[in-house]
């Protein structure tokens, strides 16, 4: 799986990159029969006078028949990465269910 990182107001250290890469690469087992074209991870820190959620992690998985996207904002960058993974798992389940249903219905005809 090719993973591309984008950052805004966040210094991408090797530890942070390895952490995000490890978490997102675990999603590959749920998409084992689907060709993943590209995975984008965007990490952003809001530094203005914003209170509360400062770090945002957005993950975009590009697939042949669409894309899956999830975003989470917390006060810790690692927590944002951790919390975006379950959202992507739900998106993967919806994606797989949708295409499997169409494949089954197509066979009945």
N, C-alpha and C positions, 0 to 999 in steps of 0.2 A: 504494500500500500504506500503510495507516494503521499507524503504529508508536507504541505506548504504552510509556513508560519507567517503571519502578519502581526505586527505589534504597533501600538500607538501609546506613547508615554510609558511604555514598559520596556525595561532592558531585558532582552531574551538571553538569559544565562544558559550555560550548558546543562545545569541541573534542572532548570525550569523546562527547557526543551525536552530533556530526557523524560521528565515526569509526565508532561503532556503527551509525548509520543507513546509512552507505555500505556497510559489510560485509554487513548484513542485506538491504539492498535488492538486492544482487547475486543473491540467491536467487530473486528475482521472475522471472528469465529461465527458471528451471527449472520454474516454475509458471505459464507464460504462458497456458495454456488452462483454468486452474483459478481460480475466484473466491476470493481470499484475503479472509476476513472481517475478520480482526484479527491483529496481530502484537504480542506483548508481550515486552519485554526487561527482565529483572530483574538488577540489578547489586548484589552484596552484598559487604561486607568484614567478615570475622570479626576482631574486635579482642581477643578473650579470649586466654588463654594457649595458643593453638593454634599449633603450629609447622608450617611448610611452607605448604600451600595456604591462602592467605588470601582471595583474590578469587574470587568465583563469578559466572559469567555464565550465565543461563538464558534461553533463547529459546523462546517458545511461539507457534506459528503455528496459528491457528484456520481450518479449512477447512470446506466444506459437509458433508463426510461424515467428519469426525473432526478430530483435531488432531495436530500434530507438535511434539515437545518434545525439547530437547537441553540439556545442562548440562555445564559444564567449570569446574574449579577449578585455579588456578595462583597463583604469587606475584606476577603482574603482571596488572592489569585488561585491558590491551590484548591480552596473550597469551591470556587467557581468552576474549575475544571472537573472536580469530583461530581458536582451536582448536574453538570450538563450531560454526563454519560447516561444516567437513567432516562432522561428525556429522549436521547437518541435511540435508546433501546425500544422505547414505545414507538418512535417513528419507523424504525426498522420493522417492527411487528406489523404495523399498519401497511407498510409498503409490501412486505411479503404476502400478507393476507389478501391484499387487493389483486396482486398479479397471479397468485395461485388460484383465486376464485375465478378470474377471467380465463385462466388456462383450463380449469375444470369445466366451465360452462362452454368453452369452445370445443371441447372434446365430445360433449353431448350432442352437438348438432350434426 
